[in-house]
Every structure is written in C-alpha cells, then in structure tokens.
Amino acid sequence: MTTLITSFYRSQVLDPYLGLPWDSGAAAAYASLRTACENEGKPLGAMDMLIAAHSVAAETVLITNDKAFYNVQHLLSLEDWTKPIEH
C-alpha cells in the first residue's frame, strides 16, 4: 500500500514540477533577476539565483523557508512552507 501511495503522490504531485527545462526564458529571467539584485545591493548565492530565475521564468510560486529569497521578495512570488495558509 505504501508503494501505491508513494507512486500516486509522485505522479500527481511531484512529477509536474520535476525536470523543468533550463531554456532561453530561464536564462533571460536569470539575467534580469541578477541585474536587479545587484543594483539593489542584495545579491543571492549562485544556486539561489538559479532557483529563483527558474521560478520566475516558469511563472511559479517558489515555496521555501530560505530567508535569502525574502530579501528580494518583491521580485519573486514566494510562499513560506512553515507558515499556516491564510485564506
């Protein structure tokens, strides 16, 4: 039963978000985001910048508890997974 639940969870919840392509849209989002962050004096780490740019390019909400992203939250769509959902 656990395998069936795990398989269902992966196919219905995780698979749509796995393997997003790094394409020209993601690269363009990276360039814009990096420029904006540097102009504001709020650079992100290398991997955080890639993650944030990918989220912007895919027009998705970045679900994280990493406080680095909240320094530039006006440039991103963020949700903190540790906080209750507000309706």
N, C-alpha and C positions, 0 to 999 in steps of 0.2 A: 504494500500500500504506500509506503514512504517513497518508493521509486516512482510510482504513478503520480503522486502529488508533486514530487520534485520535477518530474518531466513536464507536467501541466504548468507548474509555476514558471519554469524556464521558457516554455514555448509561448505562453500567454503574457508573461510579464517582462521577462528579461530579453528575449530574442529581438523584439523590435528596437532595442537600444544597444544591442551589441553590434560591433563592426560598422559603425558609421564611417563612411569614406572620408579620407582626408583629400579634399578636392580643391579646385581653384577658389570656391566660395569660402572654404575654411582658411585657406591661405590669405585671402583678401581680408577676412574678419580678423585674422591674426595681425596683419599689418596695421589695420585701423585701431584695433584694441591696444596694441603695443605702443603706437604713437600717442594715443590718448592717455594711457597710463604714464608714459614717460613725461609728457607735457604737464601732467598734474603732479609729477614727483611721487607717484605711487606705483612703482613697478611691481609686477608679480614675478614669482620664480618661473624658471623656464617651463617646467611641466604644468604649473598652474596656468600660465599664459596659453599653452596649447589646449588645455581642457576648456578654459573659458572661451577661447576663439571657436572651438568646435561647437560649443553650446550656442554661441551667438549665430554661427553660420547655419546650424540646424534649426534655429528658432525654437529651442527647447529651454525648459527651466533647469537650471543647474541646482541639483539637490545636494547640499553639502553642509558641513559644520565647520569647515575650514575658514577661519576668520580672515585670512588673506583676501579672499574674494569679497568680503564685506567692505574692504577699503575702497573698492571700485564698484559698489553695488549699483550705482546709477547707470553703469554701462552694461549691466547684466540683468538677467531675470533669475533671481535666487529664491530658494526655499531652504530653511534650516530644518533638517530631518529630526532634530532633537526637540523641537518646539511643537506644541499642540497646533492642530489645524484650526484656523479661525474661519468661521462660517459667516 
